[in-house]
Amino acid sequence: MASVSFRNVYKRYPGNPTPSVKELNIEVPDKEFLVLVGPSGCGKSTTLRMLAGLEEISEGEIRIGERVVNNIAPKDRDIAMVFQSYALYPHMTVYDNMAFGLRLRKTPKHIIDQRVRDAAQNLGIEHLLDRRPRQLSGGQRQRVAVGRAIVREPAVFLMDEPLSNLDAKLRVEARSFISKLHQRLQTTFIYVTHDQTEAMTMGTRIAVMSVGELQQLDTPFNLYHNPRNVFVAGFIGSPSMNFFDAMLRSVDGRLVIEFNEVQLPIPASRTEVLKSHAGKRVVFGIRPEDIHDLNWQPPGITPANLEANVDVVEQMGNEMIIYLEDQGKTFIARTDPRTGARVGHRLGVVFNMDNVHLFDADTQASLMFEFKSQQANERVKA
């Protein structure tokens, strides 16, 4: 069991003036399930490969437990890695694939046999031990790859997009399986994905990365409800957050958000923290589930009404996704399925102003991040 630390880590490739990973600082406590998430090219896989020893560090320090591992060979780092391709040996049986790493380390045969059979039983693949990879489904291959890592009993498990080759149904099953495995093994997991749904459902904490930089490191709940900047707010959530270029104004002693020739009142609870930004350009963000059909609005919200044209309607059964358009701006609402919205109609909608997000138009940083963090801390103390 071990913690992991990234301290001012950089990765630079020859001929590229922009670092692939820049000033990365992350502390991963023992037994945590940390997910690195971000779009392609953001540096998450490079970060994992530096931890594994498959990429050299240009600057900084990586620790596993109390050891600095910058110059330690991959085989001596006490880690096990599961790759996107699974990297199974096609000519070997499942048993031999799982035992291969232990044999290289000259582990006694009886210990190899015990570990392989115990891992196979935990993974539900004990009946597959005599088969070869070509005889397995994608989900079974994925479990074999995980089993090969388990038998080594490493201090840290590293997983680089291990579910990307599975179909949608298997991905859901595999997410649950890996989460339960983490709970059972009580070992540090570091998991890379570009899929924010995987990140939100699996991670104890999530590190959101973009263009080589850490944008926010937080719990799934805080990332969703209190994003630090526009990038995090837009990346986390599906459908993603709606954004509007707006002005924050003081009108007759109260704050309003002004855009598309409408003024939406800021709730009194937000006024104190935002009043210093009055008169400034802002990015106004609101999630689709906080936009409701006027006739089906939930009770107890601070509403602000406007009208928009219905462009597309997606009936999902338990909810309706509505694409709305107003003055050339398209935005999305996730509404009660009983709404009467029809394509081509004009629909009255309600914005839940209690859940609005405001960002500085120039820096893209949240104007309410510290305020919401304080609220969250007070809720925890209560």
Salt bridges, closest charged atoms under 4 A:
GLU27 OE2 - ARG7 NE 3.49
GLU32 OE2 - ARG205 NE 2.69
GLU55 OE1 - LYS11 NZ 3.69
GLU55 OE2 - ARG49 NE 3.63
GLU59 OE1 - ARG12 NH1 3.25
GLU61 OE2 - ARG7 NH1 3.68
GLU61 OE2 - ARG63 NE 2.80
ASP76 OD2 - LYS75 NZ 3.41
ASP96 OD1 - ARG103 NH1 3.06
ASP113 OD1 - ARG117 NE 3.02
GLU153 OE1 - ARG115 NH2 3.57
GLU161 OE1 - HIS194 ND1 2.64
GLU173 OE2 - LYS169 NZ 2.67
ASP195 OD2 - ARG171 NH2 3.18
GLU198 OE2 - ARG171 NH2 2.55
GLU258 OE2 - ARG249 NE 2.84
GLU272 OE2 - LYS275 NZ 2.95
GLU289 OE1 - ARG334 NH1 3.72
GLU307 OE1 - ARG346 NE 3.29
GLU319 OE1 - ARG334 NE 3.23
ASP326 OD1 - ARG346 NH2 3.74
ASP336 OD2 - ARG338 NH2 2.83
ASP362 OD1 - ARG281 NH2 2.78
